[in-house]
Amino acid sequence: MADDKPVNWGLCPATDVLPVFDDAPKADKAAAATRDQQDTDIEGDQLFGTSTVPQYQGNVALKRGDQFLGTDHLSFDTESGNYIAEGNVRYQDSSIRMVAKRAEGNQEADTHKISDIQYQLVDRRGNGGAESVDLQGAVGQMHRSTYTTCDPSQPVWKLSAPQIEVDNDEGFGTARNAVLRIGKVPVLWAPYFKFPIDDRRQTGLLYPQLGLSGRNGFDYAQPIYFNLAPNYDDTLTPRYMSKRGLMVDNEFRYLYDGGRGTLLTAYLPNDKLRDKDRGRVEFEGYHNINANWQARANIAWVSDERYTEDFSSKLLGVTASNLQSQVGIYGTGENWTGGLMADYWQLTDYTLTEDSLPYARQPRAFFNWDKPLLPWLEAGVYTEAVRFTHDDNRRKIVDGDGEYLRSGVVDPRFNGSRLDVKPYVSLPFSGPSWYVTPTLAYRYTAYDLEQGLADQVRRQALSDAGIDPNTATPDQLRGNTSPSRSLPVASLDAGMFFDRETTIGGKSFLHTLEPRLFYLRTPYRDQSELPIFDTRDFTFSWGQLFRDSRYTGADRQNDANQLTMALSTRFIDQTTGRERFSGSIGQILYFDDSRVTLPGQQSQVEQGKSAWIADANYAVNDRWTLGATYQWDPKYKREDLASLRARYLMSNDGVVNLTYRYRINAAAPVTATKEERTLLEQVDLSFLYPISPRWSLVGRYYYSLEDKKPLEIIGGVQWDSCCLAVRAIARRYVRNREGELNNSFQIEFVLKGLSSIGQNTDRTLRRAILGYYRDDLYLVPPSNTGADRDDYDPNQIP
């Protein structure tokens, strides 16, 4: 996501609480730093008194550096530097502007006492009043004072205190016995309260976070911020949950020229609901070794398999079944990428077993190189070497509360290594309206397996071949510990671009037509002796039409004799350059049966035609956007996937999103009913609806038609003013893989220009309502077509 949503000051009637003094010098931080080295200039309509104590009358202006003092009458002692100003007193420097009845002080010592004042901060929003102010250089004390970022005509919230100290050099204010009022209602009292007056970080209490949920009960967290140094800090957060007890969270951050990092820890002694200690540790950071190489680490650990479910409120986060920890060094150059890393997986779902965890890669090395050698010749190579390990071979049997009933050794996971090398050459020919790119690659994959793993692979291969492993001979059951596979992969990618100018409804458009052909030829190799470490089927989608393998990872390379035919078209507004409509349709023709399958997978890709894939997006106008994705299988005369999308952008940043998703389970037998083969069927409605400039409604209804139950329901209301925003939301959401629901209530008071009180509802709403922060609509999402996140995808066509 983008940075935090900026504060909306649009409802404020005025920018300056106090008008700019026309005769004052321009506020200048540089002048403030040298004010004690500059002379004092005094002007006025009349001058009388003595030479030692001159008195100025009418439009008096005293100036030094960034300081300005205007008044009707000024008495100034030239020997001592003392002055007294009375009548229409106006004071301004680079950080504050104020009006008062009387001021006195000493210019040389830079001390001032000002009575009965109204003030406004210059470099940020903030204003108030005080009975008197004592200024000593950059430090000031306000007595019987108030502070707010609201306009005086609308004091929605106000911080008042018998004494507030302001330090402009340090950039903070300190209030003692402070009372925070929203309207006339006191909502917070603090014997000692520290708040910023600029953007610098300061040690002190942050505003608390309040919440209420069915899992934790009353939830109160009090962050304490420690500004330890300019390049590192720490936030300690005691958190009380009435149903669980006291948890302590901590966030330590550091930054230096060569990198940065964040360490998160949490500890809950004797959770009353689980009757055990619980906690987590997370670290994320990097170090730039040089211009080409970077070391990165992402480490995560939780105390038990239900921690994520109990303490994560994200819809996607609570359904994660594992945590990955990873460390490594990664390099990139003009024509290459490479790295050496290792990772480890931890189970975070009590309903699963360790057998469901992916293999750990300890270690993994990869190197990719590609370079245009000539305008029509490109060469490259993908290489990867991995040692796969799976330490825990025990299956855990648990009851509904996560208690272990029994355990036993079943199907132990053995280890192995894999080398994958794929060099290629490509001949990219192109013209202004066409391109033809033949590519020839050669893929070699070799393994070094423990005997136990080789035997497991052999037993599975016999079973897939229709041979009962229990009747096989010992020689038939003994697997090959050094299997390998090598084969060529050839492809031809060609396309054309046609365009014409056309007029629709009186508007001029550029209409394009973009046909594309992609031929793939890969011979068959028996791969039943190869294990499966990190390979699965790709989800059939538009991107899959133009890949040279239908599998992720290197454990399988499908045989192919196929041709993809695709057609795309676009209508581009000639006036604005905006794409009003885009549509694409494509299909694969299989000239031969594709015989390569995954273990236990009986079906193969048969000769014939794939499902049709169609995608369309239509910007009806600047507010309405419609989209659809559809897959139709002509062989079985059924829809494999359907997705409909609609978005309406209102004025005042309102938005409505409506989505329908349907997908079948490709592994279901052909004879299955629609209900049996349905993998998911969901509808998702979310909205931000402004009722008025001040009031708006927010909500989401995310429902599974397949399971006949909601996945997430959010309902809330927002109230906004010049300086205060209040958000209150109720939420019901799925908290685990078993579909159990949790309820929560969140309320947040955003004191604009100061801080917020309550839970971070902004984060919840931005995740649930796409467009809640309008700039999120224009972010480019990360690609999800790669084999993994480690910058190694040998199956992608160069």
Secondary structure, 3 states (H helix, E strand, C coil): CCCCCCCCCCCCCCCCCCCCCCCCCCCCHHHHHCHHHCCCEEECCEEEECCCCEEEEEEEEEEECCEEEEEEEEEECCCCCEEEEEEEEEEECCCEEEEEEEEEEECCCCEEEEEEEEEEECCCCCEEEEEEEEEECCEEEEEEEEEECCCCCCCCEEEEEEEEEEECCCCEEEEEEEEEEECCEEEEEEEEEEEECCCCCCCEECCCEEEEECCCEEEEECCEEEEEECCEEEEEEEEEECCCEEEEEEEEEEEECCEEEEEEEEEEEEECCCCEEEEEEEEEEEEECCCCEEEEEEEEEECCCCHHHHHCCCCCHHHCCEEEEEEEEEEECCCEEEEEEEEEEEECCCCCCHHHCCCEEEEEEEEEEEEEEECCEEEEEEEEEEEEECCCCEEEEECCCCCEEEEEECCCCCCEEEEEEEEEEECCEEECCEEEEEEEEEEEEEEEECHHHHHHHHHHHHHHCCCCHHHCCHHHHCCCCCCEEEEEEEEEEEEECEEEEEEECCEEEEEEEEEEEEEEEECCCCCCCCCCCCCCECCCCCHHHHCCCCECCCCCCCCEEEEEEEEEEEEEECCCCCEEEEEEEEEEEECCCECCCCCCCCCCECCEECCEEEEEEEECCCCEEEEEEEEEECCCCEEEEEEEEEEEECHHHCEEEEEEEEEECCCCCCCCCHHHHEEEEEEEEEEEEECCCCEEEEEEEEEECCCCEEEEEEEEEEEECCCEEEEEEEEEEECCCCCCEEEEEEEEEEECCCEEEECCHHHHHHHHCCCCCHHHHHCCCCCCCCCCCCCCCCCCCC
